[in-house]
Amino acid sequence: MRSHRFLLPILLASTLSVTLHAQYAITTVAGGGPNNLPSLQSSIGTVSSVAEDSAGNVYIADSNSNRVLKVATTGNVTVVAGNGSFGYSGDGGLATAAALGVFGPAGIAVDAAGDIFIADTYNSVIREVSASSGIIQTVAGNGTAGYSGDGSAATAAELNEPYGVFVDASGNIFIADTENNVVREVTAGNIQTVAGNFAAGAGYSGNGAAATSAQLDQPHGVFVDALGNVFIADTLNSVVREVTAANGNIQTVAGSYYKYASTCNYSGDGGAATSAQLCLPFSVYVDASGNIVIADTLNSIIRAVNPSAAPVMIAGVSIPAGDIQIIAGSPGKFSYSGNGAAATAATLNFPNGVSLDASGNILIADTENYVIRQVASTGIIQTLAGNNTAAYSGDGSVATNAQLAFPSNLFVSTAGLIYIADTYNSAIRVFNPGGAPVTIGQIAINAGDIGTVAGNGVLCAVPIVPGACGDGGSPTSAQLNFPSAVAVDSFGNIYVAETGLPQSESSAIRVVNVGSSAITIAGTTVAAGTIQTVAGTLGTSGFAGDGGAPSSAQLSNPQGLFLDGSGNIYIADTDNSALRVVNTGSQALTIGGLTIQPNTIQTVAGTPPTACPDSSTGCGDNGLASAASLGFPIGVSLDSAGNIYIADSQNSAVRVVNPSTQAVTVAGTTINAGDITTVAGSLGRLGYSGDNGAPTSATLNVPTGVTVDSLGNIFIADSENSAIREVVAVDSTIETIAGTGSSGFSGDGGQATSALLDVPESISLGSAGIFVADSESSRVRQLTSTVTVAVVPPATTLAVGGTQQFLATVTGASNGNVTWQVNGITGGNSTVGTITSGGLYQAPAAAPASAISVTAVSDANGTTFSSASVTIAASGAGAISVSTNPSGVTVVYTSITQAFVATVSGETNTAVNWEVNAISGGNSVIGTIDSNGNYTPPSAVPSPALVTITAVSQADATVSGSYPVTIVTALATSTPTPQTVSPGGTANFSLALKANTGDPRHAITLSCLQSSLPSGASCTFTPTAITPSIDSSFGLAVTVPPAAAFLRNNPSGNNHKWLAASMLWSFGAVGIFLLAGTRRRGRRSLVASLMILPLLTLMACGGSNSSSTQNPISYNIQVQGTTSVQPNPVPIAVVKLTVQ
């Protein structure tokens, strides 16, 4: 039941939140590399260009991972620009946090100061990273593709997908403005076209004339020599051209123009450079001697031109005057070979970039080989950086140093190991976040490191023969095809759902046996230490096999996988739009009225192979799951009751199949037996809406992952919204817990709801938090709740029917309310015991068969919880329940005594000894308690503020009961101004609680101590109740009755007249007696005197009753208050009132 309790050791003063807002911190736990890896072990992606600074550090534009990498002279690789996501952001901040354009940076240059210039091609800008600060800024282009701005500020100009950039010795920036077919120069912040004629469009013309009148065709590379001559890789014209600094004219210096039409021309080696044929050169570099080095990209070679009048030796190749010659690569061969031998015998793979280092070695961006290669002056070629993979590195290193490639799925084991379906690396990798090494199969992974446990990073091409793709062999030697889901059984065996492409199709479920003995899964034997297909026909995509052996069935790109507690396999057979189940047991399995025989596969939801054609028809919602249609389901999960959750991606909904014979309620929606029903999202409606409302009124956008925690909270990877959503079980509402609805990468170390995710595809829950496969950022990210819950006492023993007060301390959230459960049942029941909203548990009348767990779930996120165990004592066994008088007290005030009561069961001697925090009788710091259970808190709040009062049986010291309370500072106000009022009037007082007094979360109901008021008076408070953390000020109006009533009710107001009248009556009576009894004049004189005395007194007191003068009377009125957790009235203030 929901508690309105907020019990903090440290009192907070902040606004109470009534809306559920999950609060998580976010960080990256795997991926984001390569960082601090040796260059030859690093994956450096699709390298489009390469440059070197004056210190010898090499910079690489990695258009695959959207980053700029640095190979330091130490040999380690780090990221210097780009966060791996696509976008245009980050100017003015650290370059490593910036987003670069889709398909990544292309050209790169480094000036004399070490500043890095990046052609951010698809953002149509040039950006600069400061060497001194690491800050990135745009220095040319305004982010809009176009052609404008010549003669004006470069940052206001329009560029159009610039590919190449170069900075000369004077700091001028030269730009290959590719789609504008021009080369432009930025000088002193202004931009100007220096070659090409935008108005004339693409073409090949103008040699021998002004460069600004010539036509270029998509120039990709630009270089400026020491004399200021500009060299242009005029790519689609397949030539290299030079703009002479002296006169501004243009001419071709290498290549013979032809129009490329899908076929490359190659000729001319050993002859005049201008007679040779190149094929789409992307880059050009000129050495100090004027030799021109060209990346002849589509011929897959590097060529050099000797423009001088004498032969030269370049990279071990002698080139006659005026000639062109290959210096690296083999024409028309696209592969990776030749390291350690002559560069001219090696093979390259579409080299996009070329540069020279300070020693004259040639650096080659060997683009599709994913490496930087270096050709020494001797002509020997070696790999300088890269491991020949696009994004697969870091095994054996810290997980955040590693690089992943679009991971699509995760599984967190009970041991906390994170299994990653590293989809585009075709591998299953494991991150060990623990404190000790682990071994999985034959793979040892140190604490904090990542390692591959299945797959070798190579796709399996058309695996149609037995034993293909490594089946039956070592898992790490096997070939996987785009693994899209991973799960682990209770023995640690790894299950992999493989998808594929038409040319590398798997469509199968494969199992890695990590043990030392063979296992049998659904009729298929998997030998120890091997991988084997257990469902689907490896290499064949289709739909077939229901009712038969799983290994003979056909699947179609299965992307979801889940194992239940019995080891049965639930498969999201994505392209068949079906949910299929493999019964791995020895008994028939019944799901929603369908019977699945042992070792067979069966469709339990969907109408394969057809997807729901029109979501407006409902796709079978609220009907039998076996008759309903799905739309490319991806994620699948089960809750503890066996309900099946499906991320129905095309229908943008999460749907649940009830496999039982009774109706169930999930997230506020009732699902009949055997039916399928939407529980989150609006079937067929794409969008991002509905937070804080009913989940079925919200919209999702291609949900791809779903999982459920032990409390029934549903977590959804809302992939195209780049968000993680949660359906909160305690009130059946939906919330965003990570992401903003915009894609990107940011926010590590901060609140998850302020962070950017990039198409998160799955989530998995572990004891350390929520783990997200943030696919497009190629990272695994962790959400850690900033909310914590602690329950005291953590364990207790009760007699049947006994009671125990539990307290929940919530930190990290302004909403400190909790919902109490007993064995997962909100509020409990008669079988397991009940619990109130205030945490008061009452044991059942009979000892239950199961263990009892009392749980407090934070209302701040509906996810964070803490539990306590309850043992129900056997009949006749000793037990003690401690309570308060009055009952229900959980907050006490400094120095104000509170009574406790111990109820002893099972002992003839019911006497107890009292303790405070296990100290007999307590002490002055934590408070004292007497033998009768009267507890007096200390005069100051201790730390921690929560104390436990314990009663220990005097008959058996092992029998005890406890009761936790929180101490808060006694309520107090500033001294209000005394007021004076006449009878019938009203006195108004203004009061305000002093800071940090009272319980900050519970409303105080205000009242006056009746005995302190004038009789018949009333007091009115505005407001009638206050909460110290919200509204500490209040008003008090005391209304005094009219004069007659006041005097009648308050006789002390006429006490002098009453005294005189009494004296007159008394003395008069005496006088009459004396007069009647005396005969002497002396006695008459005495009587006369006695009669005069009261008359004088009466006159001194105002004479007769015709006078209305009122003597002042003062009252000290006590203001007091009660709360739901302290029903005893406690004093707050004393106000002084005078009535006259």
N, C-alpha and C positions, 0 to 999 in steps of 0.2 A: 504494500500500500504506500501511496505517496506520503512522504513526511514533509512537514514544513519546518523541519529542524535545521538549524545551521550551527554546528558546534565546532568552532575553530579555537585551537590553542592561542592563536594570535588574533585578536579582534580586528576586523577590517571595517572600514567605513567607506562603502561603495554602494552604488545603486543596485537594487535587487533586479535581476533579470527574470522575467517570466517566460521567455521564449527559449526553447532548446537551441543552443548553438554549440555544436561539438567543437572542442578546442584541442587541436593537435599541433605539435611542432613537426617540421619536416626536415629531412636531410637525405643526402645521397649515401647509400651504403655499398653500391657496386656500380662500376662503369664510370664513364666520364674521362677515361684515359685516352691515349697513353700519357701517363704522368710519371716522371722519374724512372722510366724504364730504359734499359740499354737500347741504343738505336736499332741494333739488328734484331732485337726481340720485340720491337714496337710495330704496331700496325699503323701505317701513316696514310692509308686511304688512297683515293684517286688523286694523285699528285698532279696538279696542273701547272705549277711553276716552282722555281727554286731560286734562291738568292743567298748571298753571303755578306756578312758585315765585316768591318775592318778588323775585328778581333778573331775572325775565323768561325764564328757561329753560323750555322746554316739554317735558313728559314724555308718552310714548305707550306704552300697553299694546298690544303686538303679539302677538295670540293666534295668529298664523300661525307665527311663528318662535320663539314661547315666550320672549319677552324683553321687557324694558322699555327703551325708547330715549329718548335725550335730544337735543333740538334746542337747542343752545347759542345764546346771543345772537349769537355769531359766524356762525351759520348752518350749522355742521357738526353731523352726526349721529354719536352714539356709543352704544354699548351700556352700560347701567348695571346691569342685572340679568338673569340667565338666561344659560345657556350654549347654548341652542338645543335641548337634549334634553328629553325628557319624564321627569319623576320628581319625587321630593321629597327633595332632599338639599342640602347646602351650608350649613346653619345654622352660624353661628360663623365662617364664612369669607367670602371676597370674594363679593359678590353676583353678579359676572360669571361665577363658577365654579359657581354653584348651578343645580340643575335645578328647573324649575317644572312644574306639572301639565299633563297632556295637554290640548290645545286652548288652552293658554296662560293668561296672566293676563288678567283682565277689567277690574275696576275699579282705579283708581289715584288716589291723593291725595298732596298734599305739605303738610307742616305749616310753621309759621313758621320753623323751624330749617333747613328744606330736606330733612328726612328724608322718604323716599318710602315710602308704604304701598301694598301690593299685595294685591288680592283674588286669591289663588292658588286659583282656583275649584275645580278638580277635585282639588286636595289638601285642600280644605275647611279652609283656614287663611287668616289674614291675616299677611303678612310685612312687616317693616320693614327698609329699607336706611338705614343711618346716613350722613348727609351728610358727616360728618367722617372716617369710616374706610372707608366702602364695604362694611362688614360687614352681612350679612343675618341676621335672626333672626325666628322666629315669635313673634307677639305675641298671637294669638288662634287657638283651635282646636288640636286635638291630632293632626290628620291622619286622624281617623276620622270618616266622614260620619255625622251623627246630631244629636240635640238633647238637650243636657245641660249642666249646669255653672252655671246661673244662680245668682248670689250667691257664686260661687267664682272662683278664678283663671282668667282667660280662656284661658291656655295648657293648662288641663286640661279645658276645655269641648269639646263637640262642636258643630261647625257642619256645614251641609249645602250645599255648592256655593255659597258666597257670591259674589255677582257685583259688588256695589257697595260702596265704602268711602269714608268722608269723615272728616276730622279737624277738630274745631272749634278756636277760638282758645285754648281751655284745654288742648288736647291730648287730649281725649276722642275715642275712635274709635267711629264709627258704622258698622254693618255691615248691608248688605242680605243677610240670611241666606236666600237665595232659595228653596231647596227646603224650608226649614222654614216658609216663609210668614210670617216675622217680621223685624223690625228690632231689632238688639241694640246695646248701648252698652258699651264698655270704659272704665271710670273707675278710675284708680289700680290698674290691673292686674286688677280684677274685672269680670265680665261680667253683664249684666242685659238682659232683653227689655224694650223700650220701646214696641213696637207690634206688633200681631198676636197671635194666640192659637193657639199650636201645637196645643193639644189639639183645637180646633175645626176645624183643617185649613184647606185653601184655600177661599176664598169671598169674598163682598163683603158686609160688614155692619159695623155699629158706629158709623156716623157720628153725631156729637153726643155720644158717650159716651167712656169711657176707651179710649185707644188699645190697651191691652193686652187688651181684651175684643173688639176688632174682628177681622174676618177680612181677610186680604190674600191675594193670589194671585200667587205668584212675583215679589215685588218685586226689581227689578234695579238701581235707582238710589236714592241717598239723599243729601240735602244738609241742612246746618244753617246757618240764617242767624245774623246777629249777635245776635239776641234769644234764640237757643236753640230756635227753632221748627224742627221736623224735617219736611222735605219728602220724600215717598216716590213714586218712579215705580212705581206698583202695576200691574205690566206686564200680566198676563193679565186684569186687570179694566179695562184701557185707561183708567185715570184717574191723576191726580196727587192725592195726599192730603197733608194737613198735620196734624202733631201740635203743638198749641199748648203752648208752654213753660209758660204760666201755670197751666194746669189739667190738662194731659195728655190732653185730649180730641182726637179725630180728626175730620176732616171732608174732603170732596172739594173741591178748589179748581180743578180743571180736568178736563174730560172727563165724559162721561155713560156710566155703566156699561152694557156689553153683553158677552155671552159670545162671544168670538172663536171662529169655527168655519171657519177657512181663508179667510174673506173679510173684508177690511178695510172698516170704515166711516170715512167722512171727511165732516165737516160742521161748521158753526158759525162759520167765520171771520167776524169783524165782529160777532159776537154775544157773549152771556154765555159765559164760559169753561166754566161747569158744564153748559151745554146743548150744547156742542160734542162731536163724536165724535173720539176719538183711536184709533190702532191700535198696540197693544203698545209703549207708550213705554218706552224703556230708561234714560233719563237725565233729570235735572232739575237746574237751577242757578238760584239766586236772586241778583240783583245787589244792590248796596248800597241801592237805592231800593225793594227789595222786589218788583221785576218778576221774574216766573217764566219761565224759558226752558226749553223742553221738546224733547227729541229724540223726535219722533213717528215712531218707527223704521220701522214697516212702511208708513206713508204716505209715507216717504222725504222728510220735511220737518222743518224746525225752526220751532216756533211759540212765541209769547210771550204771556203773560197780564199785563195791567195790573190789579193789584188795588186801585189807588188810586181816588180820587174825581175825578181829572182826567186828561185825555189825556196820553200820553207818546209820545216818539219813541224807538223802539228799532231800531237798525240801519237807519236811514233809513225806517222804517215808522211811521206815526202810528197809535196804538192808543187808542181811546176808553176811558173808565173802565170797568173790569170786563170788558172784552172780551178775546178771543183773536184772534190774527192770525198768518198765515204771515210769517216774516221771512227764510227761505231755503229753496230747493228748490221743486219743482213736484210737487203731489200725484200719486201713482201713477206717476211717471216714475222709472225706475231707470237712470241713466247718468251720464256724467261730462262736464259742459259748463258754460259760463257764466262762466268766469274773466274778470275784467276788466270785468264788467257787473253789473247789479243782481242781488243774491242771489236775489230772488224769481223771476227768470227762469232761474236756473241749475237744473241737475239734480244730485241727490245719489243715493247708492246705499246704502240701509239704514243711515242714520247711527245709530250706537249711543251716541255720547257727545257731550256739550256742556259747554263751560266758558266763562269770560270771563277775558280777560287784564287787566292793571293799567290799560290804557288804555280798557277797556270794549269792546274788540273781542271778537266771539264766535268761539270756537274750536270746530270741528266735527270729530268723529271720523267721517269719511266712509268708513265701514267697508269696503264692498265696492268702493269706488274706490281703496282703499289709499292714502289721502292724509289730511292734516289741512288743513282749509280755514278761512280766516279771513274773517269778515264785519266790515268796518270800520263805524264809526258812520255813515258816509255810505251804507251799504247795498251797497257794492261788495264782491264776493267774489273771493278769490284763493286759490291753493294755497300753504300755508305750508311743508309738508313732504310728501315722497313723490313718486314718479315714475309713479304709476298702475299699478305692478306689485306683486305680492305679495312677490317675493323675487328680483328681477332688477336688479342694480345693480353698479357698480364698474368697468365697462369703461373702459379708459384709466387705471386706477389700480392701485395695488399689489394683488396678488391676494388678500391677506388682508384688504383693506378691502372686497372685493366680497362680494356675497351670491349664493349658489347656491340651487337648489330641488331637493332630493332627487336629486343626481347619481347615476347608476346605473352608469356605465362610464367607463373611462379608456384612453388609449393614450399611451405615451411613445415619441416618435420617436427615431431614432438621434442627432438633434441635441439631445436632451434636452427638447424641447418637450412639454408635457403637454396633450393634447387631452381635453376633458371633455364627456361627454354630459350636459348640464345638463337633465335629463329634464323636470322640471315647469316649466322656463322655455322649453321647446321650442327649444333652441338648442345649437349646438356652440361651445364657448368654448376658448380656448387660453391657457395660462399660460406665459409666457416666463421661465424661471428663470435664463437666461444673463446674460452681461455686456454684450450688445450688442443693439440693436433687430433685429427680424426682420419680414419682410413675407410674409404668407400670402395668396396671391391679391392682392386690393387692400387688405388690412388690415395696417396697420403696428402692431406691438406693441412697446413699449419694454421694456427689461430690467426684470424684476420685475413687469411689469404683466400684466393679463388683458384679452382682447378677444374679441369674437364673430366667428366666421368663417362661420357658417351659421345661418339661422333669424332671425326678427325678434321672437321671443317671443310670437307669436300662433298659436293653434291653427288648423288648416285644417279647416273644417267640411265633412264628407262630400265628400272630394275625388274626384268621379266624372267630371269632365269633363277633356278633354285640356288640358294646360297648367295644371291646377289646382295650387294650393299653391306656385306659383312655378317649377314645372318649366320648364327652358329659359331661366330668367332669372338675375338676380344671386342668389348664395347668401344674402346677408344681407338680401335682400328676400323671400326665400322663407319659406313657413310650414312648419314641421316639426310633426309630431304625436308628442309624447313620445318623442324619440330615446333609445333604450335601449342602443345600442352604437356605438362609433366605432373606425375603423382607418385607417391611413395607408399608402399604398404607397410604393415606393422613389422615386417622383417627387414625393411630397408631396401627391398627390391624396387627398381625404378621403372615406371610405366611411361611410355612416350607416345604421343599422338603425332604422327607425321602427315604432312600435307604434300605439297609439291607443285610443280609447274608441268605443263604438258610434256616438256622434254626431260623432266626429272620428277616423275610422279611416284609417290609412295602410297598414300591413302591407307595407312595401316596403323595398328597399335602394336608396339614392340616393347619387350620387357628385358631389362638388364637384371640378371641374377647375380647379386653381390655376394652370395653365400658360397660355402665350400661344398655344397651338395646340390644335385639336380633338383629342380622343382617342376611341378606340373600345374599349368594354369589353363583351365577350360579345355583340357584334353591335349594340350601341347606341352612337351617336355622342353625345359630350358636348362641346359647343362650349366654347371657351376662356372661362374666367371665369364659367361657369354651373353650375347644379345640374340633375341629370337622374336619373330612375328607371332603374335597370339590371336590377333583379330584383323580381318581384312586380308586381301590378296596383294602382297607387296608388288607395286608397279601397275596395278589395275584399279582404275577408278570406276565406280558404278554403284548400283544398288541390287543386291541379291543376298540370299542366304538365310533369311529369317527362319527360325525353327531348326537350323542346322548348326554344324560346327562353326565356331567363330572364325577359325583360320581358313575356312572355305568361303566365307562371306565376302561381299564387296562393300567397301565404304567409299565415300567421296569427300576428300579433304576434311577429315575430322579435325576440329579445332578446340574441342572441349573434352575434358577427361576428369572423372571423379571415381574414387574407390570408397565403397561403404565399409562398415566395420567388419563385414564378412568377406571382404575382398572382391565382391561383385563389381564389375566395371561398367560405369555409366559413360556413354559416348555421345557427345554432340556431333552428330554426323552432318556436318554443316551444309555441304552442297546437296545433300539429300533431304535437307530440311526435316530432319528426324532426330529423335532421341532414342538411342538403342541401348540395350542392357545385355551384358554377358553374365550369365549365371555361372560363377566359378565353383559353386558348392556342389554338394552331393545330394541335395534335396531340391525339390521344385521351389521356385520363387514366384510369389504372386504379387503383381503390381497392378492396382486398379482393375482387378477382375481378369487380367491376363496372366496366364500361367507360363512361366519360362522353365523349361526342363533343364536339368543339370548339363553343363558344358554346351549350352546352345546360346544363340543370340536372338534377340527379338526387339522389334520396334514397339515402344510403349507410348510414344507421342509423335504426332505428325503423320502426314500422308505421303510418304516418299514415293518417287523422287521429286514430287511437286511441292513448291512453296505456296504459301497462301497467296492466291492471286489478287485478292482485294481485301485489305484490312478492314474496310467498312462493313464487310460481312460478319466481322467478329472472329473469323478464323477458328471457329469452334469453341470460343471461350464459353465457360460455364456448361460445357458438355463433356462427354467422355474424352479423355486425353487421346485415346487410340483413334478417335475419329476426327480430332482437331488437326488443323494444319499450322505449321510453323513457317518462319521466314528466316532461313539461314542461321540457326541457333549456333552460338559460339560457347558461351560459358554454361557450366552445369555444376550444381552443388546440392548437397542434402543437408537437412537439419537433423537434430537428434531424434526426431520422431519419424524420420524417413521421408518427409515431404521433399519433392524434387523441384529445385529452382532452376529455371532456364532463362538465360539471357537471349531473348528472341530478337536478334540484332536488327533484322530488316523491319520488324514490326515495332521497334523501339519500345519494347516493354519487357518487364520481368514477369514471367508466368510460373505458376506453381501447379504441379501435379500432386493430387492427394492419392497416395497409393493404397490407403487403408479402406476399411469397410464402413467407416463412420465419417461424418462431416467434421472438418477442422476449420479453425479460424487462424488466418495468417495476416498480420498487419491490418487487422480490422476487417478483413474480407473473409466471408464464409465460403468454403470450397467443399462441395459434396463429394461423397466417396467416388473415387475413380475419375473425377473431373479435373479439368485444367482451367485455371482462372488467372487473369492478370491481377497482380498485387502491387505493381509499381509501373508508372508510365501510363500513357493513354494510347491504347493499341493503334498503331499506324500513324500517330501524330509525332512528328519530329520537332524538338524544340528544347528550350532550357527554361523551365518555369516550375512553379509550384512549391518552392521551399517553404517550410513552416506549415504546410497544409497536408491534406490527405494525399498519400502516395499515388493513388489512382487518378487524381486530378492533375498531377504533375506531368511534365513532358520530359522525355529523355531523347538522346540522339545517338543511336546505334550503340546500345549497351553491349559490351563484349565479355564482361566478367561479372560473376555474382558469387557471393559466399555469405554464410550465416554463422553468427557466433552462438555461444551457449545460452545467451539471453534471448535469442530470437531476433536480434538486430540484423538487418539485411544490408550488405555492402555491395554497391554497384559501381563497376567501372563504366562510367558514362563517357565512352571514348571520344566521340566527336564533339562533345562539350568540354573535353579535356578537364574532367572533374570526377571526383569520387563522391558519390551520394550515399547516404545512409537512411534507411527506413528504421526509425527508432521504435522499438517494441513497446516501451512503456506508454506511449500515447499514439502510436500509429501515425506519425508524421514523417515527412521526408526532409532531409537537410543535406546541404553540401558540406563535406568535411575537409575537402582539399580541392584546390583549383579555383579559378575565377570564372570559368566559361570561355576564356581565351587561351589559345595554345602558345606554348613557349617553354622556356626553362628559366626559372628564377625562384628565389625565396628560401633556399636552404638556410637553416638556422633560425627561421622565423615561423610565424603562424602559417599553417598549411592552407588556410582559406585566403591568404594573400599571395600564395605562391602560384607560379605557372607550371602546369603540366603540359605534356605534349602527346596527346592520344594515348592515355593510359589504357591498356588492354586487359589487365587482370589484377586481382588483389588476392592476397593470402594473409591469413591471420596467424600470429604467433604470440608467445608470451611476452615478447619484447615490443609488440606493436603491430601495426598494419603495414604490409609490404605491397608495393605497387610496381608493376612492370610498366614503367613510363617509356613506352615503346619508341616514339619518334625522337626522344632525347637520348635513347640508348643507355638508360640508367635504371637501376633499381632504387626506389626511394622508400624511406621508412617514415611512417606517421607514428609519433609517440604522443600519447595523451598528456596534456599539461595538467589534467585533473587527476588528483589522487584521492582515494577513499581509504580510511582505516576504521575498522570496527573493533570496539572493546565491549566486553572482554572477548579475547579471541577464542576462548573455549570455556564451557561451563558444564556442570552436572546438575540436573534437576530431578526432583521427584515427579511422578505423573501428576499433571495438573499444576505443577509449580510454575513460577514466573521468573523471568529474567529481563532486566532492562538492558538493552544494547544501545550504544551510542555510535554514531557515524561521524567521523571528522572528515570534512571535504576541504581540500586545498586546491588552489589553482583555478578557481571559478567564482564568479560573483554569485551564481546560483548554487547555494549549498544544500538544496533539498535532495533527499534520496527517496527511492522507492524500495520498500522492504519486501523480501521474498523469503519463503521457507521452501527449501528443496525446489527452487525454481518457480514456485507458485506465489504470485503476488498476494500478500496478505495471509498466505498459508491456508490450511483447512483443518478439519477436526481430526484427520488422520496423522498429520505431521506436526500439528500445533499451529496456532495463529499468532499473528504479530500486528500490532497497531501501527498507525502512521507515525507514532512517536517512538517506535522501536521496542515496545513492551511485548515480549514473547511469552505465550502461555503454552506449556507443554500439553500434549493430548492426554486424554483420560486413560489411555492404554499405551504402553510402550510400542512404538512403531517398529516394523521389521527392518526398515532401512535406517542408515545414519541420517542425522539431522544437520542441515547446513542452513544457517541464517545469513542472508546476503543483503547488503545495501548497495543499490545501483544508483550511481550519480545521475540526477536529473539534468545536469549540465550537458551531458552528452549521451546519456542512455546506454553507455558502453562500459565505462570504468566502474569497477565494483570491488568489494572486499567481503570476505565471508568469515563467519565464526562457526565453530562446531558445537553441537549440543548433544550431550549424552543423557539419556533418560535412565535414571537409576532403576535397578530391579526392585520389585516390590519388597518393602521392608528395609531396604538399604538406606543408609544415612544420606540426607541431602538438605541443603539450606537454600531458601529463597530470601533475598534481601529486597525490601521495598522502602518507600518513603511515606511519611505521614505529613500532609496528605499524599496520596499516590500521584505518580506521574511527574515528579520533580526530576529534571535533568540538569537544571542550572541553579547554582547557589551563588549568593552574594557574599563578598568579603565581610567577615566579622558578624554575619547574621546566622544564627544557629538553625540547623535543619535536623529534624528527627528521622532516624532510620529504624526499621523494624526487621527483625530476623525471624523467619518462620522455619522451624526445624522439623524435619520428618525423619522417621526411622530411628530416633534416639529417645530414650526415656529421660535423659538429662538434656533439657532444652536450653541450657545456659550457653552463652557464647562469649567469646572475647572479640573485641572490635579492633580493626586495624585500618590505617590510612596508608595506601601505597605500600602495604606489607609491613608497615611499622606499627607496632602495638601502641595504640593510643594516639598515634600521629605525633606531630611536632609543630613548632611555631611557623615553619616554612610552608608546610602542606596542610595545616589545620589539625585540630585535635578532636578526639571523640571520647566521650565518657562511657562508663560501663552500661549505661542505659541506651546507648546508640545515638546520643545527641552530639551532632558534629558541628563544630564551630570553625568555619573557614579562617584562613589567615587574614591579616589586615591588608595584605597586598597580594595581587594575583601571582601565583608561582609560575614557573616555566618548566614543564608544560602546564597549561591551565587545567588539564583534565586529570582528575584524581579518582582513585578507585577505593571505595569503602568496602571492607571485607569483614564478614562475620565468620569466625572459626569456632567450630564446635568444641566445647570444653570436654565433651566425652570422647571425641575422636578428632584429633588435630588434622587428619587427612580430609575431613569433611568441611567444606566451606562454601560460602556463596558470596557473590560480590555485586556491587552496584556502582557504575561509573557516573560521575557528575562533572560538569565544567564550572569552574569558578570564574566569575566576572566581577568587575569592580562595582561596589554598591552604588546604586543610583544617587545622584546628587544634582542640584541645580545651583545656579548663582542665587544670591540672596535677593528675594523680591522686595520691592518697596512696600513698607507697611501702609495700610489703608484705614481710613476712618469713615464710618457710615452711620446714618441715623436709622432708627427702626423703620422698617418698610423700604429701606434702600438696598442697593446692590453695590458691592465692592468688586472691582475688576483688578486682577493680578496678571502680570505677564511673567512667564517662567521659561527657562531654557535649560535643558540638560547640559551638564558639563561634558566636555569631550571625553571620549573613552570611558564612559561610565555605562553600566548596564550591558545587556545582551544585545548585540548589534542587529540581530536578525529576527527577533520576535517582538510582536506588537505588545505594548504595555497598555492594559486597560486601566484608566485613571479613576480614582475615587478619593473621597475624604474620609478620614477616620471620624465616624459619626459622633463619638463622645467628645471630640475636640471642637465641634461646632456649637454655636449658640443654639439653645433648644428651639426647634421649629425652623431653623435656617436650612437652606439647601445650597448645594454647590453644583455648578455646571462647568464641564470642561469642553474646550474647543481646540483641537478635535478631542473626541472622547478617548482615542487611543493613539499612541505614537510609537514609531519604531526608531530606536536611537540612531541607526545609520542613515535614516532617510529624513525624518521630520522631528528634530529635537525640541522645537519650540511649541509651546501650547499656552492657552489662556485659561484662567479660572475666574468664574463669577460666583461670589457668595451673596446670596439674597437673604436678608434678615426680615423676619415678620414685622407687621405694623406695631405701633407703640403699645396698644392695649394688650395684644397677644404677647408681645415681647416682655412687657412687665409682668404679665400673668405667668409666662413661662420662665421668666428670669427674675425672680423676686430679689435677687441680690442687687438689682438696679435701684430699689427703694429701701435699702436696708436701714438707712438712718431714720427715715420716717417710721418705719416699722418698729425700730428700737424705741423711738420716742413714744409712739402710741402704746407700745407694750409697757413702757415705764409708767405712762399716765394711768393705764388700766390697773397696773400692779400696785402702784403707789396709791392710786385712788381707792382701791379695795382695802389696802392697809389703813388708809386714813379713816375710812368709814368705820372700820373695826375699832380703831383707836378712839374715834369720836364717840362711838357707842360705849366705849368702856372706860372713859376717863372723866375725872371730876376736877382735874387740876388744870390750871391755866398753862402750866409748862408743857403738859402733854398736848394741849390744843396748839400751842406754838410749833411744836415738833411736827404735828400733822400738817399744819399750814405749809411748813417748809417742804415737807415731802410732796405735797400737792403742787407746789410752785415749780419744783425741779423738773418734772416731766413736761410741764407746760413750756418752760423755757427751752427745754431740749427740742420740743416740737416746733417752736418758733424758729429756733436756730436751724432747723432742718428744712425750712421752707414754709412753715406755717401749715395752712390748710391744704386739702387736696385740690383746690382750685388752681394751684401752680403746676405747669407742665415741664419744668426743668428736669433733664435726665443726667445723672452722673455717669461718666465714661466707664465702660467695662472692656478689658482687654482679653483677647482670645489668641491662643497659639494653635492654629488649625494645621493638622498633619495631613499632607498629601501623600497618597500611597498608590501602589500599582500591583497588578497581577499579570502573569503571562501564561501561555498554554503550557510552558515547561516549568513554571514556578507559581503554582496557584496560591501559595501563602502571600498575603499582602505584605509588601515590603515598603518601608518609608522612602519617600523621594525628596520631600521638602517640608518646611514649616513656614507658613505665612502668618503674619501678625495682623490681626483685625481688631479695631477699637470700635465699639458701638456706644454712641452717646446721643 
